[in-house]
């Protein structure tokens, strides 16, 4: 089972934040927050090599909360070390020019 460290999670969030304008422009599927969380979930599915059974399924139209909950659920068993992923999700969704995710 593949795991993710806090440092790697921060790197993924930072990369998505840096490319957020391009991501949102080319994926007009919902709100900015929904699009960025959708992208992060997609990256995590690939990065962690989730099996088909482990990939979250949604009923109806997913919302920001749906994506956030799915990301946190995936991370529950896939964190290499304990860290507060919600903190980084909040930072990712903040509209800023530069995201200071690393301490």
Backbone atoms as SQL, in Angstrom:
CREATE TABLE atoms (id INTEGER PRIMARY KEY, chain TEXT, resi INTEGER, resn TEXT, atom TEXT, x REAL, y REAL, z REAL);
INSERT INTO atoms VALUES
  (1, 'A', 1, 'UNK', 'N', 0.849, -1.186, 0.000),
  (2, 'A', 1, 'UNK', 'CA', 0.000, 0.000, 0.000),
  (3, 'A', 1, 'UNK', 'C', 0.885, 1.237, 0.000),
  (4, 'A', 2, 'UNK', 'N', 0.654, 2.122, -0.952),
  (5, 'A', 2, 'UNK', 'CA', 1.415, 3.359, -1.025),
  (6, 'A', 2, 'UNK', 'C', 0.927, 4.337, 0.040),
  (7, 'A', 3, 'UNK', 'N', 1.880, 5.067, 0.604),
  (8, 'A', 3, 'UNK', 'CA', 1.580, 6.060, 1.640),
  (9, 'A', 3, 'UNK', 'C', 2.070, 7.423, 1.169),
  (10, 'A', 4, 'UNK', 'N', 1.620, 8.476, 1.844),
  (11, 'A', 4, 'UNK', 'CA', 2.037, 9.828, 1.512),
  (12, 'A', 4, 'UNK', 'C', 2.504, 10.546, 2.776),
  (13, 'A', 5, 'UNK', 'N', 3.605, 11.262, 2.654),
  (14, 'A', 5, 'UNK', 'CA', 4.124, 12.046, 3.765),
  (15, 'A', 5, 'UNK', 'C', 3.496, 13.439, 3.737),
  (16, 'A', 6, 'UNK', 'N', 3.626, 14.128, 4.844),
  (17, 'A', 6, 'UNK', 'CA', 3.129, 15.508, 4.898),
  (18, 'A', 6, 'UNK', 'C', 3.828, 16.352, 3.842),
  (19, 'A', 7, 'UNK', 'N', 5.125, 16.182, 3.704),
  (20, 'A', 7, 'UNK', 'CA', 5.899, 16.964, 2.735),
  (21, 'A', 7, 'UNK', 'C', 5.395, 16.729, 1.307),
  (22, 'A', 8, 'UNK', 'N', 5.091, 15.498, 0.956),
  (23, 'A', 8, 'UNK', 'CA', 4.584, 15.192, -0.379),
  (24, 'A', 8, 'UNK', 'C', 3.187, 15.765, -0.577),
  (25, 'A', 9, 'UNK', 'N', 2.349, 15.690, 0.446),
  (26, 'A', 9, 'UNK', 'CA', 1.005, 16.256, 0.356),
  (27, 'A', 9, 'UNK', 'C', 1.085, 17.765, 0.146),
  (28, 'A', 10, 'UNK', 'N', 1.970, 18.411, 0.866),
  (29, 'A', 10, 'UNK', 'CA', 2.171, 19.856, 0.718),
  (30, 'A', 10, 'UNK', 'C', 2.643, 20.171, -0.698),
  (31, 'A', 11, 'UNK', 'N', 3.546, 19.354, -1.226),
  (32, 'A', 11, 'UNK', 'CA', 4.061, 19.569, -2.584),
  (33, 'A', 11, 'UNK', 'C', 2.926, 19.465, -3.608),
  (34, 'A', 12, 'UNK', 'N', 2.057, 18.473, -3.446),
  (35, 'A', 12, 'UNK', 'CA', 0.928, 18.319, -4.359),
  (36, 'A', 12, 'UNK', 'C', -0.022, 19.520, -4.271),
  (37, 'A', 13, 'UNK', 'N', -0.340, 19.935, -3.045),
  (38, 'A', 13, 'UNK', 'CA', -1.222, 21.094, -2.857),
  (39, 'A', 13, 'UNK', 'C', -0.601, 22.360, -3.443),
  (40, 'A', 14, 'UNK', 'N', 0.698, 22.538, -3.249),
  (41, 'A', 14, 'UNK', 'CA', 1.389, 23.721, -3.771),
  (42, 'A', 14, 'UNK', 'C', 1.364, 23.741, -5.294),
  (43, 'A', 15, 'UNK', 'N', 1.605, 22.597, -5.904),
  (44, 'A', 15, 'UNK', 'CA', 1.589, 22.521, -7.361),
  (45, 'A', 15, 'UNK', 'C', 0.219, 22.846, -7.930),
  (46, 'A', 16, 'UNK', 'N', -0.816, 22.330, -7.298),
  (47, 'A', 16, 'UNK', 'CA', -2.176, 22.624, -7.750),
  (48, 'A', 16, 'UNK', 'C', -2.489, 24.099, -7.545),
  (49, 'A', 17, 'UNK', 'N', -2.028, 24.655, -6.426),
  (50, 'A', 17, 'UNK', 'CA', -2.249, 26.075, -6.165),
  (51, 'A', 17, 'UNK', 'C', -1.554, 26.935, -7.226),
  (52, 'A', 18, 'UNK', 'N', -0.322, 26.592, -7.553),
  (53, 'A', 18, 'UNK', 'CA', 0.433, 27.354, -8.554),
  (54, 'A', 18, 'UNK', 'C', -0.240, 27.308, -9.922),
  (55, 'A', 19, 'UNK', 'N', -0.847, 26.195, -10.257),
  (56, 'A', 19, 'UNK', 'CA', -1.485, 26.023, -11.559),
  (57, 'A', 19, 'UNK', 'C', -2.999, 26.220, -11.519),
  (58, 'A', 20, 'UNK', 'N', -3.505, 26.785, -10.435),
  (59, 'A', 20, 'UNK', 'CA', -4.956, 26.855, -10.232),
  (60, 'A', 20, 'UNK', 'C', -5.690, 27.591, -11.348),
  (61, 'A', 21, 'UNK', 'N', -5.127, 28.659, -11.867),
  (62, 'A', 21, 'UNK', 'CA', -5.801, 29.391, -12.942),
  (63, 'A', 21, 'UNK', 'C', -5.968, 28.521, -14.176),
  (64, 'A', 22, 'UNK', 'N', -4.910, 27.822, -14.559),
  (65, 'A', 22, 'UNK', 'CA', -4.969, 26.939, -15.730),
  (66, 'A', 22, 'UNK', 'C', -5.926, 25.777, -15.479),
  (67, 'A', 23, 'UNK', 'N', -5.853, 25.213, -14.289),
  (68, 'A', 23, 'UNK', 'CA', -6.718, 24.076, -13.945),
  (69, 'A', 23, 'UNK', 'C', -8.186, 24.492, -14.044),
  (70, 'A', 24, 'UNK', 'N', -8.525, 25.629, -13.464),
  (71, 'A', 24, 'UNK', 'CA', -9.917, 26.087, -13.468),
  (72, 'A', 24, 'UNK', 'C', -10.372, 26.473, -14.878),
  (73, 'A', 25, 'UNK', 'N', -9.483, 27.066, -15.648),
  (74, 'A', 25, 'UNK', 'CA', -9.825, 27.483, -17.008),
  (75, 'A', 25, 'UNK', 'C', -10.173, 26.280, -17.884),
  (76, 'A', 26, 'UNK', 'N', -9.437, 25.191, -17.720),
  (77, 'A', 26, 'UNK', 'CA', -9.611, 24.030, -18.589),
  (78, 'A', 26, 'UNK', 'C', -10.543, 22.962, -18.010),
  (79, 'A', 27, 'UNK', 'N', -11.069, 23.187, -16.821),
  (80, 'A', 27, 'UNK', 'CA', -11.983, 22.237, -16.189),
  (81, 'A', 27, 'UNK', 'C', -13.170, 22.970, -15.566),
  (82, 'A', 28, 'UNK', 'N', -13.989, 23.588, -16.377),
  (83, 'A', 28, 'UNK', 'CA', -15.109, 24.371, -15.826),
  (84, 'A', 28, 'UNK', 'C', -16.269, 23.480, -15.368),
  (85, 'A', 29, 'UNK', 'N', -16.002, 22.637, -14.373),
  (86, 'A', 29, 'UNK', 'CA', -17.006, 21.678, -13.918),
  (87, 'A', 29, 'UNK', 'C', -17.783, 22.138, -12.691),
  (88, 'A', 30, 'UNK', 'N', -17.371, 23.222, -12.086),
  (89, 'A', 30, 'UNK', 'CA', -18.018, 23.669, -10.861),
  (90, 'A', 30, 'UNK', 'C', -17.356, 24.928, -10.347),
  (91, 'A', 31, 'UNK', 'N', -17.428, 25.131, -9.054),
  (92, 'A', 31, 'UNK', 'CA', -16.786, 26.296, -8.443),
  (93, 'A', 31, 'UNK', 'C', -15.279, 26.093, -8.422),
  (94, 'A', 32, 'UNK', 'N', -14.564, 27.162, -8.185),
  (95, 'A', 32, 'UNK', 'CA', -13.101, 27.089, -8.089),
  (96, 'A', 32, 'UNK', 'C', -12.691, 26.045, -7.051),
  (97, 'A', 33, 'UNK', 'N', -13.338, 26.079, -5.895),
  (98, 'A', 33, 'UNK', 'CA', -13.006, 25.154, -4.817),
  (99, 'A', 33, 'UNK', 'C', -13.258, 23.709, -5.223),
  (100, 'A', 34, 'UNK', 'N', -14.390, 23.461, -5.867),
  (101, 'A', 34, 'UNK', 'CA', -14.705, 22.106, -6.320),
  (102, 'A', 34, 'UNK', 'C', -13.677, 21.607, -7.330),
  (103, 'A', 35, 'UNK', 'N', -13.297, 22.471, -8.251),
  (104, 'A', 35, 'UNK', 'CA', -12.336, 22.085, -9.287),
  (105, 'A', 35, 'UNK', 'C', -10.983, 21.742, -8.682),
  (106, 'A', 36, 'UNK', 'N', -10.494, 22.567, -7.760),
  (107, 'A', 36, 'UNK', 'CA', -9.178, 22.319, -7.160),
  (108, 'A', 36, 'UNK', 'C', -9.185, 21.053, -6.307),
  (109, 'A', 37, 'UNK', 'N', -10.256, 20.834, -5.558),
  (110, 'A', 37, 'UNK', 'CA', -10.348, 19.612, -4.751),
  (111, 'A', 37, 'UNK', 'C', -10.511, 18.381, -5.637),
  (112, 'A', 38, 'UNK', 'N', -11.265, 18.510, -6.723),
  (113, 'A', 38, 'UNK', 'CA', -11.407, 17.419, -7.693),
  (114, 'A', 38, 'UNK', 'C', -10.037, 17.044, -8.264),
  (115, 'A', 39, 'UNK', 'N', -9.244, 18.067, -8.602),
  (116, 'A', 39, 'UNK', 'CA', -7.909, 17.823, -9.152),
  (117, 'A', 39, 'UNK', 'C', -7.026, 17.137, -8.109),
  (118, 'A', 40, 'UNK', 'N', -7.051, 17.612, -6.872),
  (119, 'A', 40, 'UNK', 'CA', -6.237, 17.007, -5.816),
  (120, 'A', 40, 'UNK', 'C', -6.653, 15.557, -5.583),
  (121, 'A', 41, 'UNK', 'N', -7.936, 15.291, -5.538),
  (122, 'A', 41, 'UNK', 'CA', -8.405, 13.919, -5.355),
  (123, 'A', 41, 'UNK', 'C', -7.920, 13.037, -6.503),
  (124, 'A', 42, 'UNK', 'N', -8.012, 13.536, -7.716),
  (125, 'A', 42, 'UNK', 'CA', -7.546, 12.776, -8.884),
  (126, 'A', 42, 'UNK', 'C', -6.056, 12.476, -8.802),
  (127, 'A', 43, 'UNK', 'N', -5.282, 13.449, -8.382),
  (128, 'A', 43, 'UNK', 'CA', -3.839, 13.257, -8.232),
  (129, 'A', 43, 'UNK', 'C', -3.550, 12.224, -7.141),
  (130, 'A', 44, 'UNK', 'N', -4.267, 12.317, -6.030),
  (131, 'A', 44, 'UNK', 'CA', -4.063, 11.356, -4.937),
  (132, 'A', 44, 'UNK', 'C', -4.413, 9.933, -5.362),
  (133, 'A', 45, 'UNK', 'N', -5.475, 9.786, -6.131),
  (134, 'A', 45, 'UNK', 'CA', -5.863, 8.461, -6.614),
  (135, 'A', 45, 'UNK', 'C', -4.721, 7.842, -7.408),
  (136, 'A', 46, 'UNK', 'N', -4.119, 8.634, -8.261),
  (137, 'A', 46, 'UNK', 'CA', -2.997, 8.151, -9.069),
  (138, 'A', 46, 'UNK', 'C', -1.732, 7.972, -8.221),
  (139, 'A', 47, 'UNK', 'N', -1.404, 8.984, -7.438),
  (140, 'A', 47, 'UNK', 'CA', -0.178, 8.980, -6.629),
  (141, 'A', 47, 'UNK', 'C', -0.144, 7.794, -5.659),
  (142, 'A', 48, 'UNK', 'N', -1.296, 7.504, -5.068),
  (143, 'A', 48, 'UNK', 'CA', -1.371, 6.436, -4.072),
  (144, 'A', 48, 'UNK', 'C', -1.737, 5.080, -4.687),
  (145, 'A', 49, 'UNK', 'N', -1.888, 5.059, -5.998),
  (146, 'A', 49, 'UNK', 'CA', -2.230, 3.826, -6.717),
  (147, 'A', 49, 'UNK', 'C', -3.445, 3.134, -6.093),
  (148, 'A', 50, 'UNK', 'N', -4.510, 3.913, -5.895),
  (149, 'A', 50, 'UNK', 'CA', -5.720, 3.351, -5.296),
  (150, 'A', 50, 'UNK', 'C', -6.343, 2.326, -6.238),
  (151, 'A', 51, 'UNK', 'N', -6.807, 1.252, -5.673),
  (152, 'A', 51, 'UNK', 'CA', -7.506, 0.250, -6.466),
  (153, 'A', 51, 'UNK', 'C', -8.903, 0.777, -6.793),
  (154, 'A', 52, 'UNK', 'N', -9.563, 0.131, -7.728),
  (155, 'A', 52, 'UNK', 'CA', -10.900, 0.543, -8.126),
  (156, 'A', 52, 'UNK', 'C', -11.859, 0.549, -6.935),
  (157, 'A', 53, 'UNK', 'N', -11.674, -0.373, -6.030),
  (158, 'A', 53, 'UNK', 'CA', -12.525, -0.466, -4.844),
  (159, 'A', 53, 'UNK', 'C', -12.278, 0.697, -3.878),
  (160, 'A', 54, 'UNK', 'N', -11.044, 1.224, -3.858),
  (161, 'A', 54, 'UNK', 'CA', -10.690, 2.295, -2.925),
  (162, 'A', 54, 'UNK', 'C', -11.063, 3.683, -3.423),
  (163, 'A', 55, 'UNK', 'N', -11.311, 3.831, -4.712),
  (164, 'A', 55, 'UNK', 'CA', -11.624, 5.142, -5.282),
  (165, 'A', 55, 'UNK', 'C', -13.022, 5.566, -4.826),
  (166, 'A', 56, 'UNK', 'N', -13.132, 6.772, -4.241),
  (167, 'A', 56, 'UNK', 'CA', -14.435, 7.244, -3.765),
  (168, 'A', 56, 'UNK', 'C', -15.447, 7.362, -4.901),
  (169, 'A', 57, 'UNK', 'N', -16.675, 6.975, -4.622),
  (170, 'A', 57, 'UNK', 'CA', -17.795, 7.109, -5.569),
  (171, 'A', 57, 'UNK', 'C', -18.754, 8.144, -5.006),
  (172, 'A', 58, 'UNK', 'N', -19.370, 8.902, -5.901),
  (173, 'A', 58, 'UNK', 'CA', -20.285, 9.953, -5.474),
  (174, 'A', 58, 'UNK', 'C', -21.676, 9.705, -6.027),
  (175, 'A', 59, 'UNK', 'N', -22.670, 10.029, -5.228),
  (176, 'A', 59, 'UNK', 'CA', -24.064, 9.973, -5.661),
  (177, 'A', 59, 'UNK', 'C', -24.491, 11.412, -5.903),
  (178, 'A', 60, 'UNK', 'N', -25.045, 11.680, -7.062),
  (179, 'A', 60, 'UNK', 'CA', -25.454, 13.047, -7.376),
  (180, 'A', 60, 'UNK', 'C', -24.270, 13.903, -7.746),
  (181, 'A', 61, 'UNK', 'N', -24.471, 15.222, -7.734),
  (182, 'A', 61, 'UNK', 'CA', -23.414, 16.172, -8.100),
  (183, 'A', 61, 'UNK', 'C', -22.522, 16.445, -6.888),
  (184, 'A', 62, 'UNK', 'N', -21.224, 16.113, -6.996),
  (185, 'A', 62, 'UNK', 'CA', -20.307, 16.364, -5.872),
  (186, 'A', 62, 'UNK', 'C', -20.162, 17.861, -5.584),
  (187, 'A', 63, 'UNK', 'N', -19.964, 18.171, -4.322),
  (188, 'A', 63, 'UNK', 'CA', -19.764, 19.547, -3.876),
  (189, 'A', 63, 'UNK', 'C', -18.365, 19.682, -3.290),
  (190, 'A', 64, 'UNK', 'N', -18.033, 20.889, -2.884),
  (191, 'A', 64, 'UNK', 'CA', -16.750, 21.115, -2.222),
  (192, 'A', 64, 'UNK', 'C', -16.615, 20.187, -1.008),
  (193, 'A', 65, 'UNK', 'N', -17.668, 20.085, -0.220),
  (194, 'A', 65, 'UNK', 'CA', -17.640, 19.228, 0.973),
  (195, 'A', 65, 'UNK', 'C', -17.454, 17.755, 0.588),
  (196, 'A', 66, 'UNK', 'N', -18.115, 17.333, -0.466),
  (197, 'A', 66, 'UNK', 'CA', -17.996, 15.950, -0.919),
  (198, 'A', 66, 'UNK', 'C', -16.543, 15.620, -1.262),
  (199, 'A', 67, 'UNK', 'N', -15.909, 16.506, -2.045),
  (200, 'A', 67, 'UNK', 'CA', -14.509, 16.285, -2.436),
  (201, 'A', 67, 'UNK', 'C', -13.578, 16.341, -1.223),
  (202, 'A', 68, 'UNK', 'N', -13.802, 17.325, -0.356),
  (203, 'A', 68, 'UNK', 'CA', -12.963, 17.462, 0.848),
  (204, 'A', 68, 'UNK', 'C', -13.061, 16.195, 1.709),
  (205, 'A', 69, 'UNK', 'N', -14.272, 15.738, 1.947),
  (206, 'A', 69, 'UNK', 'CA', -14.476, 14.533, 2.752),
  (207, 'A', 69, 'UNK', 'C', -13.812, 13.318, 2.109),
  (208, 'A', 70, 'UNK', 'N', -13.915, 13.213, 0.793),
  (209, 'A', 70, 'UNK', 'CA', -13.297, 12.087, 0.084),
  (210, 'A', 70, 'UNK', 'C', -11.773, 12.123, 0.214),
  (211, 'A', 71, 'UNK', 'N', -11.186, 13.295, 0.089),
  (212, 'A', 71, 'UNK', 'CA', -9.730, 13.434, 0.233),
  (213, 'A', 71, 'UNK', 'C', -9.303, 13.029, 1.639),
  (214, 'A', 72, 'UNK', 'N', -10.010, 13.539, 2.644),
  (215, 'A', 72, 'UNK', 'CA', -9.658, 13.211, 4.028),
  (216, 'A', 72, 'UNK', 'C', -9.844, 11.726, 4.312),
  (217, 'A', 73, 'UNK', 'N', -10.857, 11.116, 3.726),
  (218, 'A', 73, 'UNK', 'CA', -11.089, 9.681, 3.899),
  (219, 'A', 73, 'UNK', 'C', -9.955, 8.867, 3.274),
  (220, 'A', 74, 'UNK', 'N', -9.532, 9.260, 2.080),
  (221, 'A', 74, 'UNK', 'CA', -8.420, 8.568, 1.410),
  (222, 'A', 74, 'UNK', 'C', -7.162, 8.684, 2.260),
  (223, 'A', 75, 'UNK', 'N', -6.917, 9.873, 2.786),
  (224, 'A', 75, 'UNK', 'CA', -5.692, 10.100, 3.564),
  (225, 'A', 75, 'UNK', 'C', -5.699, 9.384, 4.913),
  (226, 'A', 76, 'UNK', 'N', -6.880, 9.090, 5.418),
  (227, 'A', 76, 'UNK', 'CA', -7.001, 8.452, 6.732),
  (228, 'A', 76, 'UNK', 'C', -6.101, 7.221, 6.868),
  (229, 'A', 77, 'UNK', 'N', -6.060, 6.399, 5.852),
  (230, 'A', 77, 'UNK', 'CA', -5.267, 5.167, 5.922),
  (231, 'A', 77, 'UNK', 'C', -3.997, 5.240, 5.092),
  (232, 'A', 78, 'UNK', 'N', -3.752, 6.385, 4.453),
  (233, 'A', 78, 'UNK', 'CA', -2.611, 6.466, 3.548),
  (234, 'A', 78, 'UNK', 'C', -1.528, 7.462, 3.977),
  (235, 'A', 79, 'UNK', 'N', -1.666, 8.060, 5.162),
  (236, 'A', 79, 'UNK', 'CA', -0.635, 8.985, 5.652),
  (237, 'A', 79, 'UNK', 'C', 0.541, 8.191, 6.199),
  (238, 'A', 80, 'UNK', 'N', 1.730, 8.579, 5.775),
  (239, 'A', 80, 'UNK', 'CA', 2.959, 7.965, 6.294),
  (240, 'A', 80, 'UNK', 'C', 3.161, 8.368, 7.751),
  (241, 'A', 81, 'UNK', 'N', 2.834, 9.618, 8.037),
  (242, 'A', 81, 'UNK', 'CA', 2.956, 10.167, 9.388),
  (243, 'A', 81, 'UNK', 'C', 1.721, 11.030, 9.652),
  (244, 'A', 82, 'UNK', 'N', 1.430, 11.275, 10.906),
  (245, 'A', 82, 'UNK', 'CA', 0.242, 12.069, 11.261),
  (246, 'A', 82, 'UNK', 'C', 0.463, 13.538, 10.896),
  (247, 'A', 83, 'UNK', 'N', -0.515, 14.125, 10.200),
  (248, 'A', 83, 'UNK', 'CA', -0.490, 15.556, 9.914),
  (249, 'A', 83, 'UNK', 'C', -1.916, 16.035, 9.662),
  (250, 'A', 84, 'UNK', 'N', -2.103, 17.341, 9.770),
  (251, 'A', 84, 'UNK', 'CA', -3.417, 17.949, 9.620),
  (252, 'A', 84, 'UNK', 'C', -3.642, 18.333, 8.159),
  (253, 'A', 85, 'UNK', 'N', -4.184, 17.424, 7.385),
  (254, 'A', 85, 'UNK', 'CA', -4.415, 17.664, 5.959),
  (255, 'A', 85, 'UNK', 'C', -5.436, 18.775, 5.748),
  (256, 'A', 86, 'UNK', 'N', -6.406, 18.894, 6.640),
  (257, 'A', 86, 'UNK', 'CA', -7.436, 19.914, 6.513),
  (258, 'A', 86, 'UNK', 'C', -6.824, 21.318, 6.472),
  (259, 'A', 87, 'UNK', 'N', -5.771, 21.519, 7.222),
  (260, 'A', 87, 'UNK', 'CA', -5.071, 22.809, 7.239),
  (261, 'A', 87, 'UNK', 'C', -4.572, 23.158, 5.835),
  (262, 'A', 88, 'UNK', 'N', -4.012, 22.190, 5.136),
  (263, 'A', 88, 'UNK', 'CA', -3.476, 22.423, 3.801),
  (264, 'A', 88, 'UNK', 'C', -4.593, 22.571, 2.772),
  (265, 'A', 89, 'UNK', 'N', -5.693, 21.882, 2.975),
  (266, 'A', 89, 'UNK', 'CA', -6.845, 22.056, 2.083),
  (267, 'A', 89, 'UNK', 'C', -7.387, 23.478, 2.213),
  (268, 'A', 90, 'UNK', 'N', -7.463, 23.982, 3.435),
  (269, 'A', 90, 'UNK', 'CA', -7.916, 25.363, 3.643),
  (270, 'A', 90, 'UNK', 'C', -7.001, 26.351, 2.946),
  (271, 'A', 91, 'UNK', 'N', -5.699, 26.127, 3.030),
  (272, 'A', 91, 'UNK', 'CA', -4.743, 27.017, 2.373),
  (273, 'A', 91, 'UNK', 'C', -4.853, 26.919, 0.851),
  (274, 'A', 92, 'UNK', 'N', -5.049, 25.716, 0.348),
  (275, 'A', 92, 'UNK', 'CA', -5.187, 25.523, -1.097),
  (276, 'A', 92, 'UNK', 'C', -6.369, 26.306, -1.643),
  (277, 'A', 93, 'UNK', 'N', -7.447, 26.349, -0.891),
  (278, 'A', 93, 'UNK', 'CA', -8.671, 26.987, -1.367),
  (279, 'A', 93, 'UNK', 'C', -8.699, 28.493, -1.170),
  (280, 'A', 94, 'UNK', 'N', -7.754, 29.013, -0.410),
  (281, 'A', 94, 'UNK', 'CA', -7.647, 30.449, -0.221),
  (282, 'A', 94, 'UNK', 'C', -7.138, 31.079, -1.505),
  (283, 'A', 95, 'UNK', 'N', -7.748, 32.169, -1.917),
  (284, 'A', 95, 'UNK', 'CA', -7.291, 32.861, -3.128),
  (285, 'A', 95, 'UNK', 'C', -6.127, 33.782, -2.755),
  (286, 'A', 96, 'UNK', 'N', -4.930, 33.344, -3.080),
  (287, 'A', 96, 'UNK', 'CA', -3.745, 34.169, -2.861),
  (288, 'A', 96, 'UNK', 'C', -2.812, 33.975, -4.041),
  (289, 'A', 97, 'UNK', 'N', -1.921, 34.925, -4.254),
  (290, 'A', 97, 'UNK', 'CA', -0.953, 34.800, -5.336),
  (291, 'A', 97, 'UNK', 'C', 0.106, 33.767, -4.995),
  (292, 'A', 98, 'UNK', 'N', 0.486, 33.711, -3.747),
  (293, 'A', 98, 'UNK', 'CA', 1.517, 32.770, -3.326),
  (294, 'A', 98, 'UNK', 'C', 1.018, 31.994, -2.124),
  (295, 'A', 99, 'UNK', 'N', 1.105, 30.709, -2.207),
  (296, 'A', 99, 'UNK', 'CA', 0.631, 29.836, -1.144),
  (297, 'A', 99, 'UNK', 'C', 1.816, 29.437, -0.288),
  (298, 'A', 100, 'UNK', 'N', 1.769, 29.771, 0.982),
  (299, 'A', 100, 'UNK', 'CA', 2.860, 29.432, 1.885),
  (300, 'A', 100, 'UNK', 'C', 2.464, 28.193, 2.669),
  (301, 'A', 101, 'UNK', 'N', 2.634, 27.043, 2.056),
  (302, 'A', 101, 'UNK', 'CA', 2.249, 25.796, 2.705),
  (303, 'A', 101, 'UNK', 'C', 3.345, 25.250, 3.610),
  (304, 'A', 102, 'UNK', 'N', 4.586, 25.496, 3.265),
  (305, 'A', 102, 'UNK', 'CA', 5.684, 24.966, 4.073),
  (306, 'A', 102, 'UNK', 'C', 6.000, 25.937, 5.188),
  (307, 'A', 103, 'UNK', 'N', 6.418, 25.377, 6.312),
  (308, 'A', 103, 'UNK', 'CA', 6.726, 26.208, 7.480),
  (309, 'A', 103, 'UNK', 'C', 7.987, 26.986, 7.261);
